[in-house]
Amino acid sequence: MKPRLLLISRKWPPAIGGMETYSVELDASLQPHFEITRKVLPGKANGRPPGLIAYAFFLLKTTIYCLLHANRFSHVVLGDLVLFPAALCCRLKAPRQKRLVVVYGLDLVYFKRKGLLPSLYGAYFWLFRKAQGAFDGIVAISGYTAKLAAEAGLKRVHVINPSLPHTALTEDSGAADTLIPSAFLNCGSRRILQFGRLVPRKGAAWFAVNVLPKLSDVEFFVAGASYDAASFEILRTCARTCYLGPQPSNVLAAMIRQADIVVMPNIALSATGHDVEGFGLVAIEASSLGGLLVASRLHGIEDAVLNGATGILVEPADAVAWQIALTALLDEPANKQQQRRATAREKTRAYYSRERLGNDILKCFASTS
Protein backbone atom coordinates (compact mmCIF):
# COMPACT_ATOMS: atom_id res chain seq x y z
CA MET A 1 0.00 0.00 0.00
CA LYS A 2 1.27 3.46 -0.89
CA PRO A 3 1.94 5.94 1.93
CA ARG A 4 -0.60 8.73 2.19
CA LEU A 5 0.40 12.27 1.24
CA LEU A 6 -1.48 15.53 1.71
CA LEU A 7 -0.85 18.13 -1.00
CA ILE A 8 -1.97 21.68 -0.21
CA SER A 9 -1.80 24.40 -2.85
CA ARG A 10 -3.48 27.78 -3.28
CA LYS A 11 -2.15 27.93 -6.86
CA TRP A 12 -4.16 25.64 -9.12
CA PRO A 13 -5.77 25.70 -12.59
CA PRO A 14 -7.65 27.16 -14.27
CA ALA A 15 -5.40 29.96 -12.95
CA ILE A 16 -2.35 30.32 -15.19
CA GLY A 17 1.19 30.79 -13.93
CA GLY A 18 4.46 29.15 -12.99
CA MET A 19 3.34 28.24 -9.48
CA GLU A 20 0.16 26.64 -10.80
CA THR A 21 2.16 24.67 -13.35
CA TYR A 22 4.64 23.49 -10.74
CA SER A 23 1.84 22.37 -8.40
CA VAL A 24 0.17 20.29 -11.11
CA GLU A 25 3.44 18.71 -12.23
CA LEU A 26 4.45 18.02 -8.64
CA ASP A 27 1.13 16.27 -8.04
CA ALA A 28 1.56 14.14 -11.18
CA SER A 29 5.16 13.27 -10.33
CA LEU A 30 4.18 11.98 -6.88
CA GLN A 31 1.18 9.89 -7.95
CA PRO A 32 3.26 6.74 -8.62
CA HIS A 33 4.68 6.92 -5.08
CA PHE A 34 1.83 8.10 -2.85
CA GLU A 35 -1.91 7.98 -2.33
CA ILE A 36 -2.56 11.70 -2.60
CA THR A 37 -5.26 13.80 -0.97
CA ARG A 38 -5.46 17.28 -2.50
CA LYS A 39 -6.58 20.44 -0.80
CA VAL A 40 -6.29 23.04 -3.56
CA LEU A 41 -7.78 26.42 -4.40
CA PRO A 42 -8.71 26.59 -8.10
CA GLY A 43 -8.24 29.84 -9.93
CA LYS A 44 -10.78 31.76 -11.96
CA ALA A 45 -12.07 30.63 -15.34
CA ASN A 46 -10.31 33.55 -17.05
CA GLY A 47 -6.92 32.33 -15.82
CA ARG A 48 -6.58 34.86 -13.02
CA PRO A 49 -5.79 33.80 -9.44
CA PRO A 50 -8.41 33.98 -6.67
CA GLY A 51 -8.75 37.15 -4.61
CA LEU A 52 -7.34 37.82 -1.15
CA ILE A 53 -10.60 36.91 0.57
CA ALA A 54 -10.63 33.53 -1.16
CA TYR A 55 -7.02 32.99 -0.05
CA ALA A 56 -7.89 33.83 3.53
CA PHE A 57 -10.83 31.42 3.65
CA PHE A 58 -8.76 28.68 2.02
CA LEU A 59 -5.98 29.12 4.55
CA LEU A 60 -8.51 28.97 7.39
CA LYS A 61 -10.18 25.83 6.02
CA THR A 62 -6.95 23.98 5.37
CA THR A 63 -5.55 24.92 8.77
CA ILE A 64 -8.64 23.51 10.49
CA TYR A 65 -8.50 20.40 8.29
CA CYS A 66 -4.89 19.79 9.29
CA LEU A 67 -5.68 20.30 12.93
CA LEU A 68 -8.37 17.61 12.70
CA HIS A 69 -6.96 15.14 10.16
CA ALA A 70 -3.20 15.57 9.78
CA ASN A 71 -2.49 12.25 11.54
CA ARG A 72 -3.98 10.42 8.53
CA PHE A 73 -0.94 11.32 6.44
CA SER A 74 2.70 10.30 6.64
CA HIS A 75 3.84 13.05 4.28
CA VAL A 76 2.71 16.62 3.53
CA VAL A 77 3.74 19.01 0.76
CA LEU A 78 2.74 22.67 0.89
CA GLY A 79 2.69 24.53 -2.42
CA ASP A 80 4.11 27.76 -0.98
CA LEU A 81 5.13 29.38 2.28
CA VAL A 82 1.92 31.42 2.71
CA LEU A 83 0.26 28.21 3.88
CA PHE A 84 2.64 27.62 6.78
CA PRO A 85 -0.05 27.83 9.55
CA ALA A 86 -1.40 24.55 8.17
CA ALA A 87 2.04 23.00 8.66
CA LEU A 88 2.09 24.16 12.28
CA CYS A 89 -1.17 22.29 12.85
CA CYS A 90 0.23 19.23 11.09
CA ARG A 91 3.25 19.27 13.38
CA LEU A 92 1.01 19.56 16.43
CA LYS A 93 -1.26 16.72 15.31
CA ALA A 94 1.38 14.39 13.77
CA PRO A 95 4.88 15.24 15.00
CA ARG A 96 6.55 12.31 13.15
CA GLN A 97 5.10 13.30 9.81
CA LYS A 98 7.43 14.44 6.98
CA ARG A 99 6.66 17.96 5.73
CA LEU A 100 8.06 19.94 2.81
CA VAL A 101 7.26 23.42 1.50
CA VAL A 102 8.07 24.81 -1.95
CA VAL A 103 9.45 28.35 -2.26
CA TYR A 104 9.66 30.49 -5.39
CA GLY A 105 11.65 33.56 -6.29
CA LEU A 106 8.85 36.06 -5.70
CA ASP A 107 8.15 34.53 -2.27
CA LEU A 108 11.57 35.67 -1.16
CA VAL A 109 11.70 39.21 -2.57
CA TYR A 110 8.12 40.51 -2.58
CA PHE A 111 8.55 42.22 0.79
CA LYS A 112 11.26 44.42 -0.77
CA ARG A 113 8.69 46.24 -2.86
CA LYS A 114 7.02 49.45 -1.76
CA GLY A 115 3.42 49.57 -0.55
CA LEU A 116 1.09 48.26 2.10
CA LEU A 117 0.74 44.69 0.84
CA PRO A 118 4.51 44.08 0.58
CA SER A 119 4.93 45.48 4.10
CA LEU A 120 2.22 43.19 5.47
CA TYR A 121 3.76 40.28 3.60
CA GLY A 122 7.12 41.14 5.14
CA ALA A 123 5.63 40.72 8.61
CA TYR A 124 4.04 37.43 7.55
CA PHE A 125 7.35 36.23 6.09
CA TRP A 126 9.05 37.02 9.41
CA LEU A 127 6.54 34.71 11.11
CA PHE A 128 7.22 32.00 8.53
CA ARG A 129 10.95 32.26 9.15
CA LYS A 130 10.38 31.85 12.88
CA ALA A 131 8.08 28.85 12.25
CA GLN A 132 10.21 27.10 9.59
CA GLY A 133 10.97 24.32 12.07
CA ALA A 134 7.53 22.94 11.17
CA PHE A 135 9.11 21.74 7.91
CA ASP A 136 11.64 18.98 7.48
CA GLY A 137 12.85 20.58 4.28
CA ILE A 138 12.36 23.61 2.06
CA VAL A 139 12.27 23.01 -1.70
CA ALA A 140 13.72 25.80 -3.87
CA ILE A 141 12.96 25.62 -7.59
CA SER A 142 16.45 26.75 -8.66
CA GLY A 143 19.92 27.40 -7.34
CA TYR A 144 19.24 31.12 -7.45
CA THR A 145 16.04 30.68 -5.43
CA ALA A 146 18.01 28.63 -2.89
CA LYS A 147 20.51 31.48 -2.63
CA LEU A 148 17.69 33.95 -1.97
CA ALA A 149 16.25 31.56 0.63
CA ALA A 150 19.58 31.30 2.45
CA GLU A 151 19.99 35.08 2.40
CA ALA A 152 16.51 35.37 3.94
CA GLY A 153 17.50 33.08 6.81
CA LEU A 154 15.86 29.84 5.67
CA LYS A 155 17.51 26.51 6.48
CA ARG A 156 17.40 22.92 5.18
CA VAL A 157 16.94 24.17 1.61
CA HIS A 158 17.01 21.64 -1.26
CA VAL A 159 17.17 22.61 -4.95
CA ILE A 160 14.65 20.67 -7.05
CA ASN A 161 14.07 22.01 -10.56
CA PRO A 162 10.56 21.88 -12.06
CA SER A 163 9.62 19.34 -14.70
CA LEU A 164 8.54 20.09 -18.25
CA PRO A 165 4.83 20.98 -18.16
CA HIS A 166 2.57 18.47 -19.89
CA THR A 167 0.44 21.03 -21.72
CA ALA A 168 -1.07 21.63 -25.13
CA LEU A 169 2.08 23.60 -25.95
CA THR A 170 4.71 20.97 -25.14
CA GLU A 171 2.62 18.03 -26.39
CA ASP A 172 1.58 19.73 -29.64
CA SER A 173 1.38 17.51 -32.70
CA GLY A 174 2.45 20.24 -35.11
CA ALA A 175 -0.81 20.53 -37.07
CA ALA A 176 -1.37 24.30 -36.72
CA ASP A 177 1.10 25.75 -39.22
CA THR A 178 -1.66 27.26 -41.38
CA LEU A 179 -2.94 29.26 -38.36
CA ILE A 180 0.35 31.07 -37.80
CA PRO A 181 -0.02 34.87 -38.10
CA SER A 182 0.77 35.95 -41.65
CA ALA A 183 3.38 38.49 -40.48
CA PHE A 184 5.43 35.62 -39.06
CA LEU A 185 4.62 33.03 -41.70
CA ASN A 186 5.40 35.28 -44.67
CA CYS A 187 8.40 37.03 -43.19
CA GLY A 188 11.20 37.27 -45.75
CA SER A 189 13.91 37.67 -43.11
CA ARG A 190 15.22 35.40 -40.40
CA ARG A 191 12.85 35.26 -37.45
CA ILE A 192 13.70 35.74 -33.78
CA LEU A 193 10.85 34.89 -31.41
CA GLN A 194 10.15 35.74 -27.79
CA PHE A 195 7.05 34.39 -26.06
CA GLY A 196 5.45 34.61 -22.64
CA ARG A 197 4.14 37.42 -20.45
CA LEU A 198 5.25 40.89 -21.52
CA VAL A 199 6.63 42.37 -18.30
CA PRO A 200 9.73 44.60 -18.00
CA ARG A 201 12.10 41.96 -16.56
CA LYS A 202 11.57 39.74 -19.61
CA GLY A 203 13.66 42.23 -21.59
CA ALA A 204 11.69 42.33 -24.86
CA ALA A 205 11.82 46.12 -25.10
CA TRP A 206 15.53 46.15 -24.17
CA PHE A 207 16.23 43.60 -26.91
CA ALA A 208 14.29 45.54 -29.55
CA VAL A 209 16.11 48.79 -28.74
CA ASN A 210 19.64 47.55 -28.04
CA VAL A 211 20.24 44.25 -29.84
CA LEU A 212 17.99 44.14 -32.89
CA PRO A 213 19.62 47.17 -34.61
CA LYS A 214 22.96 45.31 -34.45
CA LEU A 215 21.57 42.35 -36.42
CA SER A 216 21.05 42.24 -40.18
CA ASP A 217 18.27 40.47 -42.08
CA VAL A 218 16.34 39.71 -38.88
CA GLU A 219 12.82 40.46 -37.64
CA PHE A 220 11.77 40.23 -34.01
CA PHE A 221 8.38 38.74 -33.07
CA VAL A 222 6.88 38.84 -29.57
CA ALA A 223 3.94 36.60 -28.62
CA GLY A 224 2.14 36.84 -25.30
CA ALA A 225 -0.14 38.96 -23.16
CA SER A 226 1.02 42.52 -22.47
CA TYR A 227 1.25 43.55 -18.81
CA ASP A 228 3.35 46.68 -19.35
CA ALA A 229 2.19 49.66 -21.40
CA ALA A 230 5.68 51.15 -21.77
CA SER A 231 7.16 47.93 -23.18
CA PHE A 232 4.21 47.52 -25.50
CA GLU A 233 4.68 51.04 -26.90
CA ILE A 234 8.38 50.41 -27.53
CA LEU A 235 7.64 47.15 -29.34
CA ARG A 236 4.91 48.83 -31.36
CA THR A 237 7.21 51.55 -32.65
CA CYS A 238 10.56 49.76 -33.08
CA ALA A 239 11.64 48.90 -36.61
CA ARG A 240 11.62 45.21 -37.61
CA THR A 241 9.60 44.38 -34.49
CA CYS A 242 6.14 42.80 -34.47
CA TYR A 243 4.01 42.29 -31.38
CA LEU A 244 1.63 39.39 -32.08
CA GLY A 245 -0.29 39.29 -28.78
CA PRO A 246 -1.36 36.03 -27.13
CA GLN A 247 -1.37 32.97 -29.39
CA PRO A 248 -3.08 29.56 -29.01
CA SER A 249 -0.75 26.86 -27.73
CA ASN A 250 -0.67 24.86 -30.95
CA VAL A 251 0.08 27.97 -33.00
CA LEU A 252 2.80 29.04 -30.59
CA ALA A 253 4.37 25.58 -30.76
CA ALA A 254 4.48 25.79 -34.55
CA MET A 255 6.11 29.24 -34.34
CA ILE A 256 8.76 27.95 -31.91
CA ARG A 257 9.66 25.15 -34.30
CA GLN A 258 9.86 27.51 -37.27
CA ALA A 259 11.67 30.42 -35.61
CA ASP A 260 15.35 30.73 -36.41
CA ILE A 261 16.04 31.54 -32.75
CA VAL A 262 13.96 31.81 -29.57
CA VAL A 263 15.23 34.38 -27.06
CA MET A 264 14.84 35.04 -23.33
CA PRO A 265 16.66 38.40 -22.97
CA ASN A 266 15.80 38.91 -19.29
CA ILE A 267 17.32 41.89 -17.52
CA ALA A 268 17.81 42.80 -13.87
CA LEU A 269 15.52 45.69 -13.11
CA SER A 270 17.26 47.16 -10.06
CA ALA A 271 19.86 46.53 -7.41
CA THR A 272 17.10 45.82 -4.89
CA GLY A 273 16.14 42.63 -6.72
CA HIS A 274 12.42 43.02 -6.05
CA ASP A 275 11.40 41.24 -9.28
CA VAL A 276 13.26 38.07 -10.24
CA GLU A 277 12.95 35.03 -12.48
CA GLY A 278 12.79 32.10 -10.09
CA PHE A 279 13.25 29.51 -12.84
CA GLY A 280 11.98 30.26 -16.34
CA LEU A 281 9.59 27.62 -17.69
CA VAL A 282 9.63 29.32 -21.10
CA ALA A 283 13.18 28.03 -21.56
CA ILE A 284 12.32 24.35 -21.22
CA GLU A 285 9.09 24.77 -23.17
CA ALA A 286 11.05 26.19 -26.11
CA SER A 287 13.90 23.68 -26.04
CA SER A 288 11.51 20.74 -25.59
CA LEU A 289 10.11 21.59 -29.03
CA GLY A 290 13.53 21.83 -30.61
CA GLY A 291 13.69 25.60 -30.49
CA LEU A 292 17.14 27.16 -30.82
CA LEU A 293 17.27 29.00 -27.51
CA VAL A 294 19.45 31.91 -26.43
CA ALA A 295 18.81 33.18 -22.89
CA SER A 296 20.22 35.52 -20.28
CA ARG A 297 22.59 34.05 -17.72
CA LEU A 298 20.41 35.50 -14.98
CA HIS A 299 18.59 34.33 -11.85
CA GLY A 300 16.88 30.92 -12.09
CA ILE A 301 17.21 30.80 -15.87
CA GLU A 302 20.63 29.23 -15.33
CA ASP A 303 18.82 26.14 -13.99
CA ALA A 304 16.37 26.12 -16.92
CA VAL A 305 19.08 25.95 -19.61
CA LEU A 306 21.69 23.22 -19.87
CA ASN A 307 24.24 25.56 -21.43
CA GLY A 308 25.47 24.31 -24.78
CA ALA A 309 22.99 21.43 -24.83
CA THR A 310 19.45 22.80 -24.53
CA GLY A 311 20.36 26.42 -25.21
CA ILE A 312 23.04 29.10 -25.01
CA LEU A 313 23.45 31.45 -22.04
CA VAL A 314 24.56 35.05 -22.63
CA GLU A 315 25.41 37.79 -20.15
CA PRO A 316 22.29 39.88 -19.46
CA ALA A 317 22.01 43.46 -20.75
CA ASP A 318 25.22 43.07 -22.81
CA ALA A 319 24.08 44.00 -26.31
CA VAL A 320 27.43 43.17 -27.93
CA ALA A 321 27.57 39.73 -26.33
CA TRP A 322 24.03 39.08 -27.56
CA GLN A 323 24.92 40.24 -31.06
CA ILE A 324 27.93 37.92 -31.20
CA ALA A 325 26.01 34.88 -29.88
CA LEU A 326 23.02 35.39 -32.16
CA THR A 327 25.08 36.08 -35.26
CA ALA A 328 27.20 32.98 -34.69
CA LEU A 329 24.11 30.82 -34.27
CA LEU A 330 22.30 32.30 -37.26
CA ASP A 331 25.35 31.73 -39.46
CA GLU A 332 25.77 28.06 -38.54
CA PRO A 333 25.18 25.50 -41.32
CA ALA A 334 21.64 24.11 -41.46
CA ASN A 335 22.76 20.58 -40.57
CA LYS A 336 24.46 21.80 -37.39
CA GLN A 337 21.37 23.77 -36.42
CA GLN A 338 19.21 20.69 -36.93
CA GLN A 339 21.56 18.72 -34.71
CA ARG A 340 21.27 21.40 -32.05
CA ARG A 341 17.48 21.25 -32.24
CA ALA A 342 17.39 17.47 -31.88
CA THR A 343 19.82 17.54 -28.95
CA ALA A 344 17.88 20.29 -27.18
CA ARG A 345 14.60 18.41 -27.51
CA GLU A 346 16.08 15.10 -26.34
CA LYS A 347 18.03 16.44 -23.36
CA THR A 348 15.21 18.73 -22.18
CA ARG A 349 12.67 15.92 -22.14
CA ALA A 350 15.14 13.54 -20.49
CA TYR A 351 16.28 15.81 -17.66
CA TYR A 352 13.20 17.94 -16.94
CA SER A 353 10.95 14.90 -16.58
CA ARG A 354 8.20 14.12 -14.11
CA GLU A 355 10.08 10.98 -13.10
CA ARG A 356 13.14 13.03 -12.10
CA LEU A 357 10.98 15.52 -10.18
CA GLY A 358 9.21 12.75 -8.27
CA ASN A 359 12.46 10.98 -7.45
CA ASP A 360 14.05 14.22 -6.27
CA ILE A 361 11.15 14.83 -3.89
CA LEU A 362 11.49 11.27 -2.57
CA LYS A 363 15.21 11.85 -1.97
CA CYS A 364 14.38 15.09 -0.18
CA PHE A 365 11.93 13.29 2.13
CA ALA A 366 14.51 10.55 2.78
CA SER A 367 17.24 13.07 3.62
CA THR A 368 15.12 14.43 6.46
CA SER A 369 15.15 11.10 8.32
C-alpha positions as CSV (number, residue, x, y, z in Angstrom):
1,M,0.0,0.0,0.0
2,K,1.3,3.5,-0.9
3,P,1.9,5.9,1.9
4,R,-0.6,8.7,2.2
5,L,0.4,12.3,1.2
6,L,-1.5,15.5,1.7
7,L,-0.8,18.1,-1.0
8,I,-2.0,21.7,-0.2
9,S,-1.8,24.4,-2.9
10,R,-3.5,27.8,-3.3
11,K,-2.1,27.9,-6.9
12,W,-4.2,25.6,-9.1
13,P,-5.8,25.7,-12.6
14,P,-7.6,27.2,-14.3
15,A,-5.4,30.0,-12.9
16,I,-2.3,30.3,-15.2
17,G,1.2,30.8,-13.9
18,G,4.5,29.2,-13.0
19,M,3.3,28.2,-9.5
20,E,0.2,26.6,-10.8
21,T,2.2,24.7,-13.3
22,Y,4.6,23.5,-10.7
23,S,1.8,22.4,-8.4
24,V,0.2,20.3,-11.1
25,E,3.4,18.7,-12.2
26,L,4.5,18.0,-8.6
27,D,1.1,16.3,-8.0
28,A,1.6,14.1,-11.2
29,S,5.2,13.3,-10.3
30,L,4.2,12.0,-6.9
31,Q,1.2,9.9,-7.9
32,P,3.3,6.7,-8.6
33,H,4.7,6.9,-5.1
34,F,1.8,8.1,-2.8
35,E,-1.9,8.0,-2.3
36,I,-2.6,11.7,-2.6
37,T,-5.3,13.8,-1.0
38,R,-5.5,17.3,-2.5
39,K,-6.6,20.4,-0.8
40,V,-6.3,23.0,-3.6
41,L,-7.8,26.4,-4.4
42,P,-8.7,26.6,-8.1
43,G,-8.2,29.8,-9.9
44,K,-10.8,31.8,-12.0
45,A,-12.1,30.6,-15.3
46,N,-10.3,33.5,-17.0
47,G,-6.9,32.3,-15.8
48,R,-6.6,34.9,-13.0
49,P,-5.8,33.8,-9.4
50,P,-8.4,34.0,-6.7
51,G,-8.8,37.1,-4.6
52,L,-7.3,37.8,-1.2
53,I,-10.6,36.9,0.6
54,A,-10.6,33.5,-1.2
55,Y,-7.0,33.0,-0.1
56,A,-7.9,33.8,3.5
57,F,-10.8,31.4,3.6
58,F,-8.8,28.7,2.0
59,L,-6.0,29.1,4.6
60,L,-8.5,29.0,7.4
61,K,-10.2,25.8,6.0
62,T,-6.9,24.0,5.4
63,T,-5.5,24.9,8.8
64,I,-8.6,23.5,10.5
65,Y,-8.5,20.4,8.3
66,C,-4.9,19.8,9.3
67,L,-5.7,20.3,12.9
68,L,-8.4,17.6,12.7
69,H,-7.0,15.1,10.2
70,A,-3.2,15.6,9.8
71,N,-2.5,12.3,11.5
72,R,-4.0,10.4,8.5
73,F,-0.9,11.3,6.4
74,S,2.7,10.3,6.6
75,H,3.8,13.0,4.3
76,V,2.7,16.6,3.5
77,V,3.7,19.0,0.8
78,L,2.7,22.7,0.9
79,G,2.7,24.5,-2.4
80,D,4.1,27.8,-1.0
81,L,5.1,29.4,2.3
82,V,1.9,31.4,2.7
83,L,0.3,28.2,3.9
84,F,2.6,27.6,6.8
85,P,-0.1,27.8,9.5
86,A,-1.4,24.5,8.2
87,A,2.0,23.0,8.7
88,L,2.1,24.2,12.3
89,C,-1.2,22.3,12.9
90,C,0.2,19.2,11.1
91,R,3.2,19.3,13.4
92,L,1.0,19.6,16.4
93,K,-1.3,16.7,15.3
94,A,1.4,14.4,13.8
95,P,4.9,15.2,15.0
96,R,6.6,12.3,13.2
97,Q,5.1,13.3,9.8
98,K,7.4,14.4,7.0
99,R,6.7,18.0,5.7
100,L,8.1,19.9,2.8
101,V,7.3,23.4,1.5
102,V,8.1,24.8,-2.0
103,V,9.5,28.4,-2.3
104,Y,9.7,30.5,-5.4
105,G,11.7,33.6,-6.3
106,L,8.9,36.1,-5.7
107,D,8.1,34.5,-2.3
108,L,11.6,35.7,-1.2
109,V,11.7,39.2,-2.6
110,Y,8.1,40.5,-2.6
111,F,8.5,42.2,0.8
112,K,11.3,44.4,-0.8
113,R,8.7,46.2,-2.9
114,K,7.0,49.4,-1.8
115,G,3.4,49.6,-0.5
116,L,1.1,48.3,2.1
117,L,0.7,44.7,0.8
118,P,4.5,44.1,0.6
119,S,4.9,45.5,4.1
120,L,2.2,43.2,5.5
121,Y,3.8,40.3,3.6
122,G,7.1,41.1,5.1
123,A,5.6,40.7,8.6
124,Y,4.0,37.4,7.5
125,F,7.3,36.2,6.1
126,W,9.0,37.0,9.4
127,L,6.5,34.7,11.1
128,F,7.2,32.0,8.5
129,R,11.0,32.3,9.1
130,K,10.4,31.8,12.9
131,A,8.1,28.8,12.2
132,Q,10.2,27.1,9.6
133,G,11.0,24.3,12.1
134,A,7.5,22.9,11.2
135,F,9.1,21.7,7.9
136,D,11.6,19.0,7.5
137,G,12.8,20.6,4.3
138,I,12.4,23.6,2.1
139,V,12.3,23.0,-1.7
140,A,13.7,25.8,-3.9
141,I,13.0,25.6,-7.6
142,S,16.4,26.7,-8.7
143,G,19.9,27.4,-7.3
144,Y,19.2,31.1,-7.4
145,T,16.0,30.7,-5.4
146,A,18.0,28.6,-2.9
147,K,20.5,31.5,-2.6
148,L,17.7,34.0,-2.0
149,A,16.3,31.6,0.6
150,A,19.6,31.3,2.4
151,E,20.0,35.1,2.4
152,A,16.5,35.4,3.9
153,G,17.5,33.1,6.8
154,L,15.9,29.8,5.7
155,K,17.5,26.5,6.5
156,R,17.4,22.9,5.2
157,V,16.9,24.2,1.6
158,H,17.0,21.6,-1.3
159,V,17.2,22.6,-4.9
160,I,14.7,20.7,-7.1
161,N,14.1,22.0,-10.6
162,P,10.6,21.9,-12.1
163,S,9.6,19.3,-14.7
164,L,8.5,20.1,-18.3
165,P,4.8,21.0,-18.2
166,H,2.6,18.5,-19.9
167,T,0.4,21.0,-21.7
168,A,-1.1,21.6,-25.1
169,L,2.1,23.6,-26.0
170,T,4.7,21.0,-25.1
171,E,2.6,18.0,-26.4
172,D,1.6,19.7,-29.6
173,S,1.4,17.5,-32.7
174,G,2.4,20.2,-35.1
175,A,-0.8,20.5,-37.1
176,A,-1.4,24.3,-36.7
177,D,1.1,25.8,-39.2
178,T,-1.7,27.3,-41.4
179,L,-2.9,29.3,-38.4
180,I,0.4,31.1,-37.8
181,P,0.0,34.9,-38.1
182,S,0.8,35.9,-41.6
183,A,3.4,38.5,-40.5
184,F,5.4,35.6,-39.1
185,L,4.6,33.0,-41.7
186,N,5.4,35.3,-44.7
187,C,8.4,37.0,-43.2
188,G,11.2,37.3,-45.8
189,S,13.9,37.7,-43.1
190,R,15.2,35.4,-40.4
191,R,12.9,35.3,-37.4
192,I,13.7,35.7,-33.8
193,L,10.8,34.9,-31.4
194,Q,10.1,35.7,-27.8
195,F,7.0,34.4,-26.1
196,G,5.5,34.6,-22.6
197,R,4.1,37.4,-20.5
198,L,5.3,40.9,-21.5
199,V,6.6,42.4,-18.3
200,P,9.7,44.6,-18.0
201,R,12.1,42.0,-16.6
202,K,11.6,39.7,-19.6
203,G,13.7,42.2,-21.6
204,A,11.7,42.3,-24.9
205,A,11.8,46.1,-25.1
206,W,15.5,46.2,-24.2
207,F,16.2,43.6,-26.9
208,A,14.3,45.5,-29.6
209,V,16.1,48.8,-28.7
210,N,19.6,47.6,-28.0
211,V,20.2,44.3,-29.8
212,L,18.0,44.1,-32.9
213,P,19.6,47.2,-34.6
214,K,23.0,45.3,-34.5
215,L,21.6,42.3,-36.4
216,S,21.0,42.2,-40.2
217,D,18.3,40.5,-42.1
218,V,16.3,39.7,-38.9
219,E,12.8,40.5,-37.6
220,F,11.8,40.2,-34.0
221,F,8.4,38.7,-33.1
222,V,6.9,38.8,-29.6
223,A,3.9,36.6,-28.6
224,G,2.1,36.8,-25.3
225,A,-0.1,39.0,-23.2
226,S,1.0,42.5,-22.5
227,Y,1.3,43.5,-18.8
228,D,3.3,46.7,-19.3
229,A,2.2,49.7,-21.4
230,A,5.7,51.1,-21.8
231,S,7.2,47.9,-23.2
232,F,4.2,47.5,-25.5
233,E,4.7,51.0,-26.9
234,I,8.4,50.4,-27.5
235,L,7.6,47.2,-29.3
236,R,4.9,48.8,-31.4
237,T,7.2,51.5,-32.7
238,C,10.6,49.8,-33.1
239,A,11.6,48.9,-36.6
240,R,11.6,45.2,-37.6
241,T,9.6,44.4,-34.5
242,C,6.1,42.8,-34.5
243,Y,4.0,42.3,-31.4
244,L,1.6,39.4,-32.1
245,G,-0.3,39.3,-28.8
246,P,-1.4,36.0,-27.1
247,Q,-1.4,33.0,-29.4
248,P,-3.1,29.6,-29.0
249,S,-0.7,26.9,-27.7
250,N,-0.7,24.9,-30.9
251,V,0.1,28.0,-33.0
252,L,2.8,29.0,-30.6
253,A,4.4,25.6,-30.8
254,A,4.5,25.8,-34.6
255,M,6.1,29.2,-34.3
256,I,8.8,28.0,-31.9
257,R,9.7,25.1,-34.3
258,Q,9.9,27.5,-37.3
259,A,11.7,30.4,-35.6
260,D,15.3,30.7,-36.4
261,I,16.0,31.5,-32.8
262,V,14.0,31.8,-29.6
263,V,15.2,34.4,-27.1
264,M,14.8,35.0,-23.3
265,P,16.7,38.4,-23.0
266,N,15.8,38.9,-19.3
267,I,17.3,41.9,-17.5
268,A,17.8,42.8,-13.9
269,L,15.5,45.7,-13.1
270,S,17.3,47.2,-10.1
271,A,19.9,46.5,-7.4
272,T,17.1,45.8,-4.9
273,G,16.1,42.6,-6.7
274,H,12.4,43.0,-6.1
275,D,11.4,41.2,-9.3
276,V,13.3,38.1,-10.2
277,E,12.9,35.0,-12.5
278,G,12.8,32.1,-10.1
279,F,13.3,29.5,-12.8
280,G,12.0,30.3,-16.3
281,L,9.6,27.6,-17.7
282,V,9.6,29.3,-21.1
283,A,13.2,28.0,-21.6
284,I,12.3,24.3,-21.2
285,E,9.1,24.8,-23.2
286,A,11.1,26.2,-26.1
287,S,13.9,23.7,-26.0
288,S,11.5,20.7,-25.6
289,L,10.1,21.6,-29.0
290,G,13.5,21.8,-30.6
291,G,13.7,25.6,-30.5
292,L,17.1,27.2,-30.8
293,L,17.3,29.0,-27.5
294,V,19.5,31.9,-26.4
295,A,18.8,33.2,-22.9
296,S,20.2,35.5,-20.3
297,R,22.6,34.0,-17.7
298,L,20.4,35.5,-15.0
299,H,18.6,34.3,-11.8
300,G,16.9,30.9,-12.1
301,I,17.2,30.8,-15.9
302,E,20.6,29.2,-15.3
303,D,18.8,26.1,-14.0
304,A,16.4,26.1,-16.9
305,V,19.1,26.0,-19.6
306,L,21.7,23.2,-19.9
307,N,24.2,25.6,-21.4
308,G,25.5,24.3,-24.8
309,A,23.0,21.4,-24.8
310,T,19.4,22.8,-24.5
311,G,20.4,26.4,-25.2
312,I,23.0,29.1,-25.0
313,L,23.4,31.5,-22.0
314,V,24.6,35.0,-22.6
315,E,25.4,37.8,-20.1
316,P,22.3,39.9,-19.5
317,A,22.0,43.5,-20.7
318,D,25.2,43.1,-22.8
319,A,24.1,44.0,-26.3
320,V,27.4,43.2,-27.9
321,A,27.6,39.7,-26.3
322,W,24.0,39.1,-27.6
323,Q,24.9,40.2,-31.1
324,I,27.9,37.9,-31.2
325,A,26.0,34.9,-29.9
326,L,23.0,35.4,-32.2
327,T,25.1,36.1,-35.3
328,A,27.2,33.0,-34.7
329,L,24.1,30.8,-34.3
330,L,22.3,32.3,-37.3
331,D,25.4,31.7,-39.5
332,E,25.8,28.1,-38.5
333,P,25.2,25.5,-41.3
334,A,21.6,24.1,-41.5
335,N,22.8,20.6,-40.6
336,K,24.5,21.8,-37.4
337,Q,21.4,23.8,-36.4
338,Q,19.2,20.7,-36.9
339,Q,21.6,18.7,-34.7
340,R,21.3,21.4,-32.0
341,R,17.5,21.3,-32.2
342,A,17.4,17.5,-31.9
343,T,19.8,17.5,-29.0
344,A,17.9,20.3,-27.2
345,R,14.6,18.4,-27.5
346,E,16.1,15.1,-26.3
347,K,18.0,16.4,-23.4
348,T,15.2,18.7,-22.2
349,R,12.7,15.9,-22.1
350,A,15.1,13.5,-20.5
351,Y,16.3,15.8,-17.7
352,Y,13.2,17.9,-16.9
353,S,11.0,14.9,-16.6
354,R,8.2,14.1,-14.1
355,E,10.1,11.0,-13.1
356,R,13.1,13.0,-12.1
357,L,11.0,15.5,-10.2
358,G,9.2,12.8,-8.3
359,N,12.5,11.0,-7.5
360,D,14.0,14.2,-6.3
361,I,11.1,14.8,-3.9
362,L,11.5,11.3,-2.6
363,K,15.2,11.8,-2.0
364,C,14.4,15.1,-0.2
365,F,11.9,13.3,2.1
366,A,14.5,10.6,2.8
367,S,17.2,13.1,3.6
368,T,15.1,14.4,6.5
369,S,15.1,11.1,8.3
